[in-house]
Amino acid sequence: MPDDRLHTVAQLARRIGLSDGRVRAMLAKTPGALPVPDEFDADGHPLWRATTVDPWHRKRTRSKVAF
């Protein structure tokens, strides 16, 4: 069964191997740098499902491989 729990920015950062600060900067400064959030918490903070993050991350890391 896939991991379908919701992830905060910090949890997303750990999942993809980046620092929390880097992911927060991407979120704030670069529209489209992260996948569209699946939901928002009661305070309006973005939340992502693993089923959204994992395919996006695989595509992102494949596109950065040097040939």
N, C-alpha and C positions, 0 to 999 in steps of 0.2 A: 504494500500500500504506500503510495507516495506521501511525502511529508507535506501536508497542506496547512500547517500552522502559520500564523501571521508573524512576520519578522519586523522589528523596529529598525531604524537606521543603524544602530550599533550592531544588532544581530546580523543584518544584511552585510555590513562591513566584514565581520568575522567570517561569514559564510563564503565571501568571495576573496578573502585574503588581503583586504585593504584596511587602512586605519579608519577609525570612526571619523576623524577630522577630514580625511580625504573624501570620504563619501558625503559628509555634510557639505563640503565645499562644492562637490559635483552637483549636489542637489540645489544649492543656492545660486551658483554662478553659471551653470551650463545646462540650460533647458534641453531635455532629451538625452542627457548623459546617463540617466538611470531609467529602468523600465517604469512605465506608468504604475503608480501604486494601485494595489487591489482594493484597499480600503483606507479609511482614515480613522484614527481613534477619536475619543470624545473631545480632545483638545485640538484636533485638526492635524495631528502629526501623521505622516504617511506610514502605511504598513504594506508589506509585500508577502505574498505566498511563495514558498519554495518552488512551486510549480511555475511561477512567473520568473523568479530570479535565476534558477539553474539553467534553463535554455538560453536566456539572455546572456548569462555569464559565459557559457560554452561558445556562443556565437562571437562574443566580444573577444575572448582570448584567442580563438581561431583566427580572427581577422588581424591580430597583431603578430602572428608568427612570421618571422623573416625567412625568405627563401633565397 
